[in-house]
Amino acid sequence: MTSLPGTARILGLEPHPEGGWYRRIYTSPFSVPHPTGSGQRPSATLIHYLLAPEESSRWHTVASDEIWLWRAGGPLVLCVSPPGPAPTTVTEHRLGSHRSPGTELEVCVPAGYWQSARPAEDREVLVSCMVTPGFDFADFTLLAP
């Protein structure tokens, strides 16, 4: 992990276990039962997530849908693979400015799918990630390196 980028300092971000920097900025006050039967979760959570040029988000799964929303900086490559013991067939999405050809402003990763991300260029990228039902580290699986 690199030293704390300036943007991470400004936004009050902390290191994320998958790589990069994050801070939860919203937790719904409403609870719902998680479809996996793993207990109650907030109906939604939202984080700021930052990757510096040399950083990446390691392959991981979340037991809820996760919506990636591009905010600022360079474009982001988001890799998605169907559920299973490890990533197999990978689909790449490019998130970025709506003014950039071939980019999307947001992408939804379905519950249980593998996902990883990296900056597409030598620039930091800031996204927000909304998870519904809300994120809990008990529902998070990180692929071993």
Steps between C-alpha positions, in 0.01 A plus 500: 500500500625846419519790742180693560408688180400867539141432391472223761621741767251770393209252503607329824549160334664197663674194348258236368583126544458442123737790416439870451335742742142536628258658745137415558296812435147363538324223690124471457306525826269223374588132548403206282563126530791394277384252229773252606344474846810651659304749709383859473683755286444870432291528184798676334851628570722735299876559503752723329772278349829628357770322301835665430666416163708210635221351714228246428200343665574128548252240382215474748130423532223671693177315590292801386471701180770767473455807279824677398449871425782696334569834671829660393852449369598259227300206368471173690508143367252284693539124441202275576479118499208266580468330840719198567806402701717751307467747210473331159336677206575871548298791362671841510306823548655844467357764735575865436376834382190490281702706252740209444403251228447143621457590866213453740416722796384206711508119498309256722686187611242235597519335843757221516689600184877539512626854447829688485595848382798708395560847356496487118759778478784637709254713701316448826131422477220567749180297496214444741374148564142437615421157642145377549414335732771692683862392523630292790850350507333167593365497140841579341736238353849602390684269259832385645800652318 
